[in-house]
Amino acid sequence: MSGIYLHIPFCKQACHYCDFHFSTSMGHKEATIQAIARELELRKDYLQGQEVRTIYFGGGTPSLLTQSELYLLLQTIKALFIVSEGAEITLEANPDDLSPEKLQELKAAGINRLSIGLQSFHEPHLRMMNRAHNATESLQCVRDAQAAGFDNITVDLIYGIPALDHSIWLEDLKTLFSLNVQHVSCYALTIEPDTALGRWSKKGTFKPSEDEFTAQQFEILLEQMKAHGYVQYEVSNFSKPGFESKHNSNYWRGVHYLGVGPSAHSFNGHSRQYNVANNRKYTAALAESAIPAEVEELTLADQANDYLLTTLRTIWGCDLSVMRDRYSYDLQSQHRLYLQQLSEKGLARVEANVLYLTDPGKLLADQITLDLMIE
């Protein structure tokens, strides 16, 4: 099985925290969509005939696609690849795009999973992040999507936003649970250098939250999610049973995927490809039937590190037998003392030869993974 990711690199405006590749100029949009369709044609053999079980429209803001653009891309995929019946087809959307009419268009096109970037229900926080929607739209778009028949909805929320206390975060979670969506992705506010928040932070006009404050909000999140029947199957992702993201779970399990569009990544088990993060260079190359991508061949150590990085963040843990047998790396013998220290501190445990992070350990997942990687 495999998946296809399509990067739609357009947004109405720049969020103050985002460092993904996108453009707020729509003048090049039609040419870029045509180029993505052309890249699909040129790369039809990349997945080597594997059945495609997930399709994911990410960005950027894929909900800016017109109905005809969405049909073009989906029909191109179905003509070139073996798409399984009942494939999970996800589209990321901003609340301000999801009118009842737009929702019907998406459903008619075959979108069966919506990923809605709410980020917060608190108006001042939305303005601080420069989101294009307001708090009312955050609520209404989910209700409209449910009324339109979407029964697999995931929403994004951001925690760790500077505040006097945790009351706003608790209220956001209360509102979230009232919507009863099937899946939630929650991310800590990260200050990237090449963003508005990054520049303001450097100037001293914006003060990020202290790590302890953010960690406390993460702990509140875990407690509340568990109390409301959500399973944390990855550090940042929570679902009702049976509603895990199949597409993202494939990433974490090392399933092959094709990424098309500017800045998209692809993975086939032994190499990664990285498309150029420039819309004009991308479309110019595809106009000449060239794929503007860099290829990175992965060593056995690279593959082992990838496996460790992705699995350790999940509920399924890192199988130490796979590390040893597939990647020739005996993690237990190489890091026996460190693993013992993690266990004694209540940060990790080994059961049936699988390494799992505990809830406190998930707070330190990045550092623990870095410590265990092959240098």
C-alpha positions as CSV (number, residue, x, y, z in Angstrom):
1,M,0.0,0.0,0.0
2,S,1.1,3.6,-0.5
3,G,-0.1,7.2,-0.3
4,I,-0.1,10.4,-2.4
5,Y,0.5,13.9,-1.0
6,L,-0.3,17.0,-3.0
7,H,1.1,20.3,-1.8
8,I,-1.1,23.2,-2.7
9,P,1.1,26.2,-2.0
10,F,-1.4,29.1,-1.8
11,C,-2.9,31.0,1.1
12,K,-5.1,34.1,1.5
13,Q,-2.6,35.6,4.0
14,A,0.5,34.6,6.0
15,C,-0.1,33.3,9.5
16,H,2.4,34.8,11.9
17,Y,3.7,31.4,13.0
18,C,3.9,29.5,9.7
19,D,7.1,28.7,7.9
20,F,5.7,26.2,5.4
21,H,6.1,27.0,1.7
22,F,3.2,29.0,0.3
23,S,2.4,32.1,-1.7
24,T,-0.3,34.7,-1.1
25,S,-0.3,35.7,-4.8
26,M,-2.9,33.7,-6.8
27,G,-1.7,34.9,-10.2
28,H,0.4,31.7,-10.7
29,K,-2.2,29.3,-9.2
30,E,-3.7,27.9,-12.5
31,A,-0.2,27.2,-13.9
32,T,0.9,25.5,-10.6
33,I,-2.1,23.2,-10.6
34,Q,-1.5,22.2,-14.2
35,A,2.1,21.5,-13.3
36,I,1.1,19.3,-10.4
37,A,-1.1,17.3,-12.7
38,R,1.9,17.0,-15.1
39,E,4.2,15.9,-12.3
40,L,1.7,13.1,-11.4
41,E,1.9,11.9,-15.0
42,L,5.7,12.0,-15.0
43,R,5.9,10.1,-11.7
44,K,3.2,7.5,-12.3
45,D,5.8,4.7,-11.9
46,Y,7.3,6.0,-8.6
47,L,5.1,3.8,-6.4
48,Q,5.7,0.7,-8.6
49,G,2.1,-0.3,-9.0
50,Q,1.4,-0.3,-5.3
51,E,-2.2,0.3,-4.3
52,V,-2.9,3.9,-3.2
53,R,-4.9,3.8,0.0
54,T,-4.6,7.5,1.0
55,I,-4.6,10.8,-0.8
56,Y,-3.9,14.0,1.1
57,F,-4.3,17.6,-0.1
58,G,-2.0,19.7,2.2
59,G,-0.6,23.2,2.0
60,G,-0.8,26.0,2.0
61,T,-4.6,26.1,1.9
62,P,-6.1,23.4,-0.4
63,S,-9.6,24.6,0.3
64,L,-8.7,27.5,-2.1
65,L,-8.9,25.0,-5.0
66,T,-11.9,25.4,-7.3
67,Q,-14.1,22.5,-8.0
68,S,-12.6,22.0,-11.5
69,E,-9.0,22.1,-10.1
70,L,-9.9,19.5,-7.5
71,Y,-11.6,17.3,-10.1
72,L,-8.5,17.6,-12.4
73,L,-6.1,16.4,-9.7
74,L,-8.3,13.6,-8.4
75,Q,-9.2,12.3,-11.9
76,T,-5.5,12.5,-12.9
77,I,-4.6,10.3,-9.9
78,K,-7.3,7.8,-10.6
79,A,-6.3,7.5,-14.2
80,L,-2.6,6.9,-13.4
81,F,-2.6,5.0,-10.1
82,I,-4.4,2.0,-8.6
83,V,-6.6,3.7,-6.0
84,S,-8.3,1.4,-3.6
85,E,-12.1,1.5,-3.1
86,G,-12.8,3.5,0.0
87,A,-9.4,5.2,0.0
88,E,-9.0,7.9,2.7
89,I,-9.0,11.3,0.8
90,T,-8.2,14.2,3.1
91,L,-8.3,17.9,2.3
92,E,-6.9,20.6,4.6
93,A,-9.3,23.6,4.9
94,N,-9.5,26.9,6.5
95,P,-12.8,27.7,8.3
96,D,-13.5,30.9,6.2
97,D,-13.5,28.8,3.0
98,L,-16.1,26.2,4.2
99,S,-19.4,27.7,3.1
100,P,-22.3,25.1,2.8
101,E,-21.9,25.4,-1.0
102,K,-18.1,24.7,-0.8
103,L,-18.7,21.7,1.5
104,Q,-21.1,20.2,-1.0
105,E,-18.5,20.6,-3.8
106,L,-15.9,18.9,-1.7
107,K,-18.2,16.0,-0.9
108,A,-19.2,15.6,-4.5
109,A,-15.6,15.5,-5.6
110,G,-14.9,12.6,-3.3
111,I,-13.3,14.2,-0.3
112,N,-14.2,12.0,2.7
113,R,-12.0,13.4,5.4
114,L,-11.7,17.1,6.3
115,S,-8.8,18.6,8.2
116,I,-9.8,22.0,9.5
117,G,-7.2,24.5,10.8
118,L,-9.1,26.1,13.7
119,Q,-6.0,26.7,15.9
120,S,-8.1,28.5,18.6
121,F,-11.7,29.5,19.5
122,H,-10.3,32.6,21.2
123,E,-10.7,35.8,19.1
124,P,-7.6,37.6,20.4
125,H,-5.4,34.6,19.8
126,L,-6.7,34.2,16.2
127,R,-5.8,37.8,15.6
128,M,-2.4,37.5,17.1
129,M,-1.7,34.5,14.8
130,N,-3.1,36.5,11.8
131,R,-5.6,33.8,11.0
132,A,-8.1,34.6,8.1
133,H,-11.1,33.4,10.1
134,N,-12.8,34.5,13.4
135,A,-14.0,32.5,16.4
136,T,-17.6,32.3,15.2
137,E,-16.4,30.7,11.9
138,S,-14.3,28.2,13.9
139,L,-17.5,26.8,15.4
140,Q,-19.8,27.2,12.5
141,C,-17.7,25.5,9.9
142,V,-17.5,22.3,11.9
143,R,-21.2,22.2,12.4
144,D,-21.8,22.9,8.7
145,A,-19.4,20.1,7.7
146,Q,-21.2,17.7,10.0
147,A,-24.6,18.8,8.5
148,A,-23.2,18.3,5.0
149,G,-22.5,14.6,5.9
150,F,-18.8,14.6,6.8
151,D,-18.3,12.0,9.4
152,N,-14.5,12.0,9.6
153,I,-13.4,15.4,10.7
154,T,-10.1,16.4,12.2
155,V,-9.3,19.8,13.6
156,D,-6.0,21.5,14.5
157,L,-5.5,23.4,17.8
158,I,-2.4,25.3,19.0
159,Y,-1.4,25.4,22.7
160,G,1.4,27.3,24.5
161,I,0.1,30.7,23.3
162,P,1.2,33.3,25.8
163,A,-1.5,34.0,28.4
164,L,-1.9,34.9,32.1
165,D,-3.0,31.4,33.0
166,H,-4.6,28.2,31.5
167,S,-8.2,29.4,31.4
168,I,-8.2,30.2,27.7
169,W,-6.7,26.8,26.8
170,L,-9.3,25.0,29.1
171,E,-12.1,27.0,27.4
172,D,-10.8,26.1,23.9
173,L,-10.8,22.4,24.9
174,K,-14.3,22.6,26.4
175,T,-15.5,24.1,23.1
176,L,-13.7,21.5,21.1
177,F,-15.3,18.6,23.0
178,S,-18.7,20.1,22.4
179,L,-18.2,19.6,18.7
180,N,-17.5,15.8,19.1
181,V,-15.1,15.6,16.1
182,Q,-13.4,12.3,15.4
183,H,-9.8,13.5,15.4
184,V,-7.7,16.3,16.8
185,S,-4.1,17.4,16.1
186,C,-2.6,19.7,18.7
187,Y,0.7,21.5,18.3
188,A,2.8,23.7,20.6
189,L,3.3,27.2,19.3
190,T,6.8,27.1,17.8
191,I,8.7,30.3,17.1
192,E,10.4,29.8,13.7
193,P,13.1,32.5,12.8
194,D,11.7,33.3,9.4
195,T,8.2,34.2,10.5
196,A,6.5,37.3,11.9
197,L,6.6,35.9,15.4
198,G,10.2,34.9,15.0
199,R,11.2,38.5,14.0
200,W,9.1,40.0,16.7
201,S,10.6,37.7,19.3
202,K,14.1,38.7,18.2
203,K,13.2,42.3,18.5
204,G,11.7,41.8,21.9
205,T,8.2,42.9,20.9
206,F,6.8,39.3,21.4
207,K,7.6,37.1,24.3
208,P,7.0,33.4,23.8
209,S,5.6,31.3,26.7
210,E,8.0,29.7,29.1
211,D,8.7,26.0,28.5
212,E,7.1,25.1,31.8
213,F,3.8,26.9,30.8
214,T,3.7,25.0,27.5
215,A,4.4,21.7,29.2
216,Q,1.6,22.3,31.7
217,Q,-0.8,22.9,28.8
218,F,0.4,19.7,27.2
219,E,-0.4,17.8,30.4
220,I,-3.8,19.4,30.6
221,L,-4.4,18.3,27.0
222,L,-3.4,14.7,27.7
223,E,-5.7,14.6,30.8
224,Q,-8.7,16.1,29.0
225,M,-8.3,14.0,25.8
226,K,-8.2,10.8,27.8
227,A,-11.3,11.9,29.9
228,H,-13.3,12.5,26.6
229,G,-12.5,9.2,25.0
230,Y,-9.7,10.2,22.6
231,V,-6.6,8.0,22.2
232,Q,-3.2,9.6,21.8
233,Y,-1.8,7.4,19.1
234,E,1.0,9.9,18.2
235,V,2.5,12.7,20.4
236,S,0.5,15.4,18.7
237,N,-2.5,13.4,17.4
238,F,-5.6,12.1,19.2
239,S,-8.6,10.2,17.8
240,K,-11.7,8.4,18.7
241,P,-11.1,4.6,18.3
242,G,-10.9,3.7,14.6
243,F,-10.4,7.3,13.4
244,E,-6.6,7.5,13.3
245,S,-5.3,9.3,10.3
246,K,-4.4,6.5,7.8
247,H,-2.3,8.8,5.7
248,N,-0.1,10.2,8.6
249,S,0.0,6.8,10.2
250,N,1.6,5.5,7.0
251,Y,4.3,8.1,7.4
252,W,5.1,6.9,10.9
253,R,5.1,3.3,9.8
254,G,7.5,3.8,6.9
255,V,5.0,3.2,4.1
256,H,6.0,4.6,0.7
257,Y,4.4,7.8,-0.6
258,L,4.6,10.1,-3.5
259,G,4.6,13.9,-2.8
260,V,3.8,16.3,-5.7
261,G,3.8,20.0,-5.9
262,P,6.3,22.7,-4.8
263,S,8.3,21.7,-1.7
264,A,6.7,18.2,-1.5
265,H,8.7,15.2,-0.3
266,S,8.6,11.6,-1.5
267,F,9.8,8.4,0.1
268,N,10.3,4.9,-1.5
269,G,12.1,3.1,1.3
270,H,15.7,3.7,0.2
271,S,15.6,7.4,-0.9
272,R,13.8,10.7,-0.3
273,Q,13.1,13.3,-2.9
274,Y,12.6,17.0,-2.2
275,N,10.8,19.2,-4.7
276,V,12.0,22.8,-5.2
277,A,10.2,25.2,-2.8
278,N,9.6,27.9,-5.5
279,N,6.4,28.0,-7.5
280,R,7.8,29.6,-10.6
281,K,10.9,27.3,-10.8
282,Y,8.6,24.4,-10.2
283,T,6.2,25.2,-13.0
284,A,9.0,26.2,-15.4
285,A,10.6,22.8,-14.9
286,L,7.4,20.9,-15.4
287,A,6.7,22.8,-18.6
288,E,9.9,21.2,-19.9
289,S,8.7,17.8,-18.5
290,A,11.5,17.9,-15.9
291,I,11.0,17.1,-12.2
292,P,12.7,19.8,-10.1
293,A,13.7,17.5,-7.2
294,E,16.8,16.7,-5.2
295,V,17.3,13.0,-4.3
296,E,18.8,11.8,-1.1
297,E,19.9,8.2,-1.0
298,L,19.4,6.8,2.5
299,T,22.1,4.7,4.2
300,L,21.1,1.9,6.5
301,A,21.9,4.3,9.5
302,D,19.6,6.9,7.9
303,Q,16.8,4.4,7.6
304,A,17.3,3.3,11.2
305,N,17.1,6.8,12.4
306,D,14.0,7.5,10.4
307,Y,12.4,4.4,11.9
308,L,13.3,5.5,15.4
309,L,12.2,9.1,14.8
310,T,8.7,8.1,13.5
311,T,7.8,5.1,15.6
312,L,9.0,6.4,19.0
313,R,6.3,9.2,18.8
314,T,3.5,6.7,18.4
315,I,1.4,4.4,20.5
316,W,2.9,1.4,18.7
317,G,6.4,2.3,19.9
318,C,9.8,1.4,18.4
319,D,10.3,-2.4,17.8
320,L,13.8,-3.1,18.9
321,S,13.8,-6.4,16.9
322,V,13.2,-4.4,13.7
323,M,16.0,-2.1,14.6
324,R,18.3,-5.1,15.1
325,D,17.2,-7.3,12.2
326,R,16.3,-4.8,9.5
327,Y,18.8,-2.1,10.3
328,S,21.6,-4.0,12.0
329,Y,21.5,-1.7,15.1
330,D,21.1,-3.2,18.5
331,L,19.7,-0.2,20.3
332,Q,19.4,-2.0,23.7
333,S,23.1,-2.9,23.9
334,Q,24.3,0.4,22.5
335,H,22.2,2.5,24.9
336,R,21.6,0.1,27.8
337,L,22.5,2.6,30.6
338,Y,20.6,5.5,28.9
339,L,17.5,3.3,28.5
340,Q,17.8,2.3,32.2
341,Q,17.9,5.9,33.2
342,L,14.8,6.7,31.1
343,S,13.0,3.9,32.8
344,E,14.0,5.0,36.3
345,K,12.9,8.5,35.6
346,G,9.5,7.2,34.3
347,L,10.2,8.6,30.8
348,A,10.2,5.3,28.8
349,R,9.6,1.6,29.2
350,V,10.5,-1.6,27.3
351,E,7.8,-4.2,27.0
352,A,8.0,-7.3,24.7
353,N,11.1,-5.9,23.1
354,V,9.3,-2.6,22.1
355,L,10.4,0.8,23.4
356,Y,7.6,3.1,24.4
357,L,7.6,6.7,25.7
358,T,5.5,7.4,28.8
359,D,3.4,10.6,29.0
360,P,6.2,12.5,30.7
361,G,8.6,11.1,28.1
362,K,6.5,12.4,25.2
363,L,7.2,15.9,26.4
364,L,10.9,15.2,25.7
365,A,10.4,13.0,22.6
366,D,12.6,15.1,20.3
367,Q,15.6,15.1,22.7
368,I,15.2,11.4,23.6
369,T,15.1,10.5,19.9
370,L,18.2,12.6,19.2
371,D,20.0,10.9,22.1
372,L,19.3,7.4,20.6
373,M,20.1,8.2,17.0
374,I,23.0,6.7,15.2
375,E,25.6,9.4,14.6
